[in-house]
């Protein structure tokens, strides 16, 4: 089982930006930082990821779609 969690980092200008991390059962972590400055949008993405549990091989495509075509 994988769990997706919200992460917060600072942009180059010091403002908060949000992304997510995937934490595997073995403790491995894969991060997608600084996706959006709107916390609520990334929280919705994290909820969807936890609900749908996509295969990790699709995460790059999901992030690409989120950044270019999709805003929650």
N, C-alpha and C positions, 0 to 999 in steps of 0.2 A: 504494500500500500504506500502511496505517495501522498504527501500533504503539501498543499500550496499555501504560502503565508505572504502577507503584505510586508514589504520592506521599504524603509525611508532612507534616502540619501540626500546629499546636497548637490545641486547643480554647480556649474563653474562659477556662477554669480552668488552662490551661497543660499539660494532659495531652495525650499524642500521639493523633492521630486520622489515619486513613488514607483515601485516595481514589485516584482514578486520573486520568491524563491521556492524551488521544489526541494523538499526534504524527503529522502528515501528512507526505507526501513533500516538500512544499514548506516544511516547518519550522513550519507553523501548529500551534498547541497549543490544545486545548480541555480545561479542567480540571473535574473533579467532586471537589472536596476534602471532607474531613471526613464521609465516609459511615459509618464504623464505627471503633470503638476496637480491634476485633480485627483485627490485621494479617493473620492467616491467612485470614480470610474475604474480605478485599479482594484478597489475592493470588490466591485461587481465582477470584474474579470476573475479574481481569486475565487469568489463564490462559484462561478461557472466551472472553473477548472476543478475545484473540489467535487462538484456535483457530477460532472461528466467524466472525470478521470481519464483524460486523453493519454494515449501512448506517448512517452517522452520523445519519440522520433518526430512527432508532429509539433512540438513546442515552437521551433523556429518559425514554422509556417503560421501558427496561431499568433505569435507575436508580430510577424510581418503584417498579417491581416488586421490585427488590432491597431497597429500604427498607421496603416494606409487606408483601410476601408471601413473601419468599425470603431464606433465610439459608444460606450455604454452610458 
